[in-house]
Amino acid sequence: MRRTPQRLALALGISLALGLLPALPASASGSTPLTVTLASASAPIEDTTKDSARRWALPLDPKKGYRLSSPQGPRCIPVVGGSTHHLGQDLGSQNGDPIYAVTDGVVRKTLNGTSAVSGQIILKHNIGGKVYETAYLHMWNASTHVKEGQKIKAGQQIGVVGSSGPSTGPHLHLEVWKERFYSNDANLLDPAAWLSAQGISLAKNASLIYPQTPPSSCTYYARGMIDVFATADSGSSVVAKIPRNALISSKPGAINGKINGNYVKVTYGKNTGWIDRYAATPYRMGDAPAGSLTSAGADTNGMLLPIARYRANGTANLRTGTATWYSVMGQVKAGSVVDVYQSKSGWLRISHAGKIGWVSAPLFTWTATLDPAVAKPTRETVAATVLRKGAAVTQTESGKIAAGTQVAIRRSLNGWMEVQAGQTTGWVPASALKAIGAPTPTPPVVPAPPVEKPKPVAAKATHITTNGLNLRQGPSASTTSLKVLVKGTEVAVVATQNTWRQVQAGPNTGWVAAQYLQAIKPTVVKPVQPAGPKPPAKPKPKPKPVVVKPKPVVVKPQPSAKPAVAKASHTTTNGLNLRQKPDVKSKSVRVLAKGTKVALLKAQGKWRYVQVGTSQGWVAGNYLKLIKPAAPKVTTVAKKTYKTKVKLTVRQSASTKSKALKVLPKGAKVTVSARSGSWLRFAVASRTGWAPASQLVEAKPAKKTVAVKPAKSKMKTAKSKVKTTIARLNLRAGASTAQKSLLLVPVGKKLTVQATKGSWAKVSYGKKTGWVHSGYLK
């Protein structure tokens, strides 16, 4: 169980009082030991007797944080050479984090790490009469805090976290073994379970826990041309050959042994078998660049020169790469003498029986050293040739060799050869070389065109150049260039020699590379079918001649029409030619000075067709600048009140791109004081702003309402007249419905009318006198 600091202090106090646990000394580095706990009396230690006085500690400080990553057990290969059965528990951490001993013990072994070998500290523990060993791996320097034979206490710092050996990043790899580290598969224990039994939980103290269950399958890639064996033995039959970067599937833990397992069981296509674990990688490898040696031993350099000769001491396998897991190409019998081209990591690259491959160097004995600088010449130059640093005419020149110079071929690439002439090396076109003693190819003599008057007619063009290229004196890249033909030049082919063509380009004749010529397709003209014979026309009667006396017509000469002058849209940024066609070779119509205003009519590629006054022509588009329209003038207007037609954004200037000052609601009133084009200016929120005139409407002044007082109706005295009510109605104190009701007069009652006032009548009813509406009387 995990103990609190209070419980730990109490336990330590009791133990010290009983003499079971001495005080903890400082670590070798002088730092305070990591907090430790006593083993639980009820927690069994695997295959040991109880040891209640033993102290235990975490291997890393939880305050600094660590990640519980790859557990002990089956897994997929994480890096080249890794096992599919993980022997320990990985705890991801930071470089330099302290590593602590999990319990008391003695340092049995230390080993400093390298990029290829994991650093190790092995501690030996005697627990309940049984021997155990804990292994701490991947530190770079294993001797910074401890030395072999030193006694160690639980929680004492023994090293720092690193990433030496086959490691994907800084971490501590912790292993636990019965009896001895790397003794046998049966003695391997699970560190997490072993420490958990002592009350130390790696999981509960981890800052992050990665999945601890392995995947159902693994995917790998072949590192080269490799053999798949029927059993986990290179002496068994080969069931398949896997090419470089081919996809392979496997299962976690599919290896022939936890400790000494070197073969992994895989499936490739329909074949299942065993491969060397170093022959697989979890990541697809990149393609091998041209001019390099692939990991499969495949040569991409072209030709090679031997550097030494060796004799086989016994029968040796010729392999595709520098490891025993590479596929076997053949065998070299004992006593065979071979040429060696390269030496690498204890392997020799040789040529044997028409094959180039690798053999193990200890199986061969040196017999002679060969000097590549004195390689046997096999070719000679046709003419004086330029040497270049690479296989292309764009490469830098490194020297020159004279015509007839004998050279040795080192490599070939894309129609070029790397040659060696004495101590000088470089690249030349393959066409510049011939076999030693072979006749020199001479270009056919083309007679000069006869001098005639007028000038000779040039041969009809048959091809067009697909790139800019040199017109040379002879069929070789080393001959003098007569002129440069631009892309699209029409030429007539007059002779052929290998990959060269003799052409005529205008008055010039020379040689060009055939790969840069394209045949001109002839234009097919369809013949026009003649129409069938028409029937003879019937003769028309001859009209009688009419004699008309012509009147003299005076035609006044009209002035020639001039093209309409288009509105200028651009201005020239430099002096330039106005040309007839969109081509720098075209005739210049006139020269335009810098700042000339022109009207753009159309465009073609980088050229622009423009009009300047009455002249039209082509100019280069990069010398034109768009004329920005002048900002409209601001005109002060008589102040008027406008209303917003919509929700309106007021801007700082007369442009939709200017800053917004405020938003006015629909119907808001503003006083306009100026106009600029289609914009109106007005004051808003103590500032001046602008808005489009289309979004405002002039507010019409409201009409003044004159209150008309109703004329007071005069009361007229009427002669007494009796009328009858046609409805029940109120007898009121005055001639208005606002007056108080004196009583309610029923229907059909007779009333005596005494006077009238408008639509009201003054009546008497019984002993009461009042007013009723005359509309209800008859």
TASULDA-V198993 format. One record per residue. RES is the residue in one letter. PHI is phi as a letter, one per 30 degrees, with the letter a starting at -180 (NA if undefined). PSI is psi as a letter, one per 20 degrees, with the letter a starting at -180 (none if undefined). NEAR is the number of other ideal C-beta (glycine too) atoms within 8 Angstrom. Layout:
RES PHI PSI NEAR
RES PHI PSI NEAR
This chain:
M NA r 4
R d p 7
R c q 9
T d r 6
P e h 7
Q d g 6
R d h 8
L d g 11
A d g 8
L d g 8
A d g 11
L d h 10
G d g 8
I d g 8
S d g 11
L d h 11
A d h 6
L d i 6
G i j 4
L d h 7
L b o 8
P d r 4
A d q 4
L d p 7
P d r 7
A d q 6
S d r 11
A d h 9
S d i 7
G i i 5
S d r 8
T d p 4
P d q 16
L d q 11
T e p 8
V c r 11
T b q 13
L d q 13
A d p 15
S d p 8
A d h 6
S c i 4
A c o 9
P d q 7
I c p 14
E e p 8
D h k 5
T b r 12
T d r 7
K d q 9
D b n 10
S d i 8
A c i 9
R d q 12
R c q 14
W b q 14
A b q 16
L d q 11
P d h 11
L b q 14
D d o 10
P d h 10
K d h 4
K d i 9
G i p 7
Y b q 15
R c p 12
L d o 15
S c d 8
S d p 8
P d r 10
Q d p 11
G k a 9
P d q 9
R a r 12
C c q 12
I d o 15
P d h 8
V b r 9
V e p 9
G j i 6
G d q 9
S c q 10
T d j 16
H b o 11
H d p 11
L d i 9
G b a 12
Q c p 14
D c p 12
L b o 16
G d p 11
S a a 13
Q c q 7
N e p 8
G i i 5
D d q 13
P d q 11
I c p 14
Y c q 16
A d p 15
V d i 12
T a r 13
D d q 10
G a a 12
V b p 9
V d o 16
R c h 9
K a q 9
T b q 12
L b p 9
N d q 9
G c q 15
T b a 7
S d i 4
A c h 5
V c p 8
S d p 12
G d q 17
Q b q 12
I b o 15
I c p 13
L c p 15
K c p 11
H b p 11
N c o 7
I b o 12
G h k 8
G i i 6
K c q 10
V c p 10
Y b q 12
E b p 14
T c p 16
A c p 15
Y c o 15
L b r 13
H i j 15
M d q 16
W d g 8
N c o 10
A d j 13
S c j 8
T d h 8
H b i 10
V b r 12
K b q 7
E d p 7
G j i 5
Q d p 9
K d p 6
I b q 12
K c q 11
A e p 14
G i i 12
Q d p 13
Q d p 13
I c i 14
G a a 15
V b q 11
V d q 16
G b a 12
S b l 9
S d r 13
G i a 12
P d n 8
S b q 11
T c i 5
G l r 6
P e p 12
H a r 14
L c p 14
H c o 13
L c p 15
E b q 14
V b p 13
W b q 15
K d q 9
E i f 8
R a q 8
F e p 10
Y i k 5
S d g 8
N a r 5
D e h 7
A d h 4
N d i 10
L d p 11
L c r 10
D d o 10
P e g 14
A d g 12
A d h 9
W d g 12
L d h 12
S d h 10
A d i 10
Q c j 14
G i j 13
I c o 11
S c o 9
L d h 14
A d g 8
K d h 6
N c i 9
A d q 12
S d h 6
L a p 7
I b p 7
Y d r 8
P e p 3
Q c j 6
T c p 3
P d q 8
P d r 6
S d h 3
S b r 8
C b q 13
T b p 10
Y b r 14
Y b q 14
A d p 14
R d i 14
G a a 14
M d o 14
I b q 14
D c q 12
V c o 14
F c q 15
A d h 8
T b r 7
A d l 8
D a p 8
S d i 7
G d i 3
S d r 9
S d q 5
V d p 10
V c i 9
A a q 10
K c p 9
I c p 12
P d r 8
R e p 12
N i j 7
A d q 9
L d p 6
I b q 14
S c q 10
S a a 16
K b q 9
P e p 12
G i j 10
A d m 10
I b q 13
N d l 8
G k p 8
K d g 9
I c g 9
N c k 4
G d p 13
N c i 8
Y b p 13
V c p 14
K d p 12
V b r 15
T b p 8
Y b o 12
G i c 5
K c j 2
N c p 9
T b p 7
G a b 13
W b p 14
I b q 16
D d p 12
R d h 15
Y d i 9
A d i 12
A c q 16
T b q 10
P d i 11
Y b q 5
R d p 6
M d q 9
G d r 4
D d q 3
A d p 9
P d q 6
A d q 5
G i j 6
S b r 8
L c p 9
T d r 10
S d i 9
A d j 12
G i j 16
A d p 10
D c p 8
T c j 11
N c i 9
G i c 9
M d q 8
L b q 11
L c p 10
P d q 11
I c i 10
A a r 10
R b p 12
Y b q 13
R c p 11
A d p 16
N d h 7
G a a 6
T d p 7
A b q 11
N d p 9
L c o 14
R c r 15
T d i 12
G a a 12
T c l 10
A a q 9
T d i 7
W d i 9
Y d q 16
S d q 10
V d p 10
M c h 8
G l a 10
Q b q 8
V c p 13
K d q 7
A e p 7
G i i 6
S d p 9
V c p 8
V b q 14
D d p 9
V c p 13
Y c h 11
Q a q 9
S b p 8
K a o 8
S h l 4
G i j 7
W b q 11
L c p 12
R c o 12
I b r 15
S c p 8
H a p 11
A h k 4
G i j 3
K b q 9
I c p 8
G a a 13
W c q 14
V b q 16
S d p 11
A e h 9
P d i 5
L d j 9
F b q 14
T b p 6
W d p 8
T b h 7
A a q 6
T c p 6
L c p 10
D c o 5
P d h 9
A d i 7
V c k 4
A d q 9
K d p 4
P d q 10
T b i 8
R b r 14
E b q 12
T d q 16
V d h 13
A b r 10
A e p 8
T b q 14
V d p 9
L c p 14
R b r 14
K d i 8
G b r 8
A d m 10
A a q 7
V d i 5
T d i 4
Q d q 10
T d q 6
E d p 9
S c i 7
G l a 8
K b q 8
I b q 12
A d r 7
A d p 8
G i j 6
T d p 10
Q d p 8
V b q 14
A c q 12
I d p 12
R c g 12
R b r 10
S b q 9
L a o 11
N h l 4
G i j 8
W b q 12
M b p 14
E d p 14
V c r 15
Q b p 13
A b n 11
G i c 5
Q c j 3
T c p 9
T b q 8
G l r 11
W c p 12
V b q 16
P d q 10
A e h 9
S d i 12
A d j 12
L b q 12
K b r 9
A d q 7
I d p 9
G i i 3
A d q 6
P d q 3
T d p 6
P d p 9
T c p 4
P d q 10
P d q 7
V d p 4
V c o 8
P d q 4
A d q 4
P d p 6
P d q 5
V d o 4
E b r 6
K b p 4
P d a 3
K d q 5
P d q 6
V d p 3
A d q 8
A d q 6
K d p 5
A d p 9
T c h 8
H b r 14
I b q 11
T d p 16
T c i 7
N a r 6
G d p 7
L a r 10
N d p 9
L c o 14
R c r 14
Q d h 7
G b r 8
P d m 12
S a q 14
A d i 10
S c i 12
T d r 11
T d q 5
S d p 8
L d g 9
K a r 9
V c p 8
L c p 12
V d r 7
K e p 7
G j j 6
T d p 9
E d p 8
V b r 15
A c p 12
V d p 11
V c i 9
A a r 9
T b p 8
Q b o 11
N h c 7
T c j 7
W c q 13
R b p 13
Q d p 15
V b r 15
Q c p 10
A b n 13
G i c 5
P d i 4
N c q 9
T b p 8
G a a 12
W c q 15
V b q 16
A d p 9
A d h 9
Q d i 5
Y c j 9
L c q 14
Q b p 7
A d q 6
I d p 9
K d p 4
P d q 4
T d p 4
V d o 4
V c o 4
K d p 4
P d q 4
V d p 4
Q d p 4
P d q 4
A d q 4
G d r 4
P d p 3
K d q 6
P d q 4
P d p 4
A d q 5
K d p 4
P d p 4
K c q 4
P d q 4
K d p 4
P d q 5
K d p 4
P d p 4
V c p 5
V d o 4
V b p 4
K d o 4
P d q 4
K c p 4
P d p 4
V c p 4
V c o 4
V c o 4
K d p 4
P d p 4
Q c q 4
P d q 4
S d p 4
A d p 4
K c q 5
P d q 7
A d p 4
V d o 8
A d q 7
K d p 5
A d p 9
S b i 8
H b r 14
T b q 11
T d p 16
T c i 7
N a r 6
G d p 7
L a r 10
N d p 9
L c o 14
R c r 14
Q d h 8
K b r 7
P d m 9
D a p 7
V d i 4
K d i 3
S d q 10
K d p 6
S d p 9
V d g 9
R a r 9
V c p 8
L c p 12
A d q 7
K d p 7
G j j 6
T d p 9
K d p 8
V b q 15
A c p 12
L d p 11
L c g 8
K a r 6
A b q 8
Q b o 8
G i c 5
K c j 5
W c q 11
R b p 13
Y c o 12
V b r 15
Q b p 12
V b o 13
G i d 5
T c j 6
S c q 9
Q b q 8
G l a 12
W c q 14
V b q 16
A d p 8
G d h 9
N d i 5
Y c j 9
L c q 14
K b p 7
L d p 6
I d o 9
K d p 4
P d p 4
A d q 4
A d p 6
P d q 8
K d q 5
V c p 9
T c p 7
T d p 5
V b r 9
A d p 3
K d p 7
K b q 8
T c p 10
Y b q 14
K c q 12
T d p 15
K d h 8
V b r 6
K d p 8
L c p 13
T c p 8
V d p 12
R c r 14
Q d h 8
S b r 6
A d m 12
S a q 8
T d i 4
K d i 3
S d r 10
K d p 5
A d p 9
L c g 10
K a q 9
V c p 8
L c q 10
P d r 7
K d p 8
G j i 6
A d q 9
K c p 8
V b q 13
T c o 10
V d p 14
S b i 9
A a r 10
R b q 11
S b o 12
G i c 6
S c j 5
W c q 13
L c q 12
R c q 13
F a r 12
A c p 9
V a p 11
A h l 5
S i j 3
R b r 7
T c p 7
G b r 13
W b q 14
A a q 14
P d p 8
A d h 9
S d i 5
Q c j 9
L b q 15
V b p 6
E d p 8
A d p 8
K d p 4
P d q 4
A d p 4
K d p 4
K d p 4
T c o 4
V c o 4
A d p 4
V c o 4
K d p 4
P d p 4
A d p 4
K d p 4
S d p 7
K d q 5
M d p 9
K c p 7
T d p 5
A c q 10
K d q 3
S e p 7
K b p 7
V c p 8
K b q 11
T c p 10
T d p 15
I c i 7
A a r 6
R d p 7
L b r 10
N d p 9
L c o 14
R c r 14
A d i 8
G b r 8
A d m 11
S a q 8
T d i 4
A d i 4
Q d q 10
K d p 6
S d p 9
L d h 9
L a r 9
L c p 8
V c p 12
P d r 7
V d q 7
G i j 5
K d q 9
K c p 6
L b q 15
T c o 10
V d p 14
Q c h 10
A a r 10
T b q 11
K a o 12
G i c 6
S c j 5
W c q 12
A b p 15
K c p 13
V b r 15
S c p 8
Y b o 12
G i c 4
K c j 2
K c q 9
T b p 7
G a a 12
W c p 14
V b q 16
H d p 8
S d i 9
G d i 5
Y c j 9
L c q 13
K b none 4
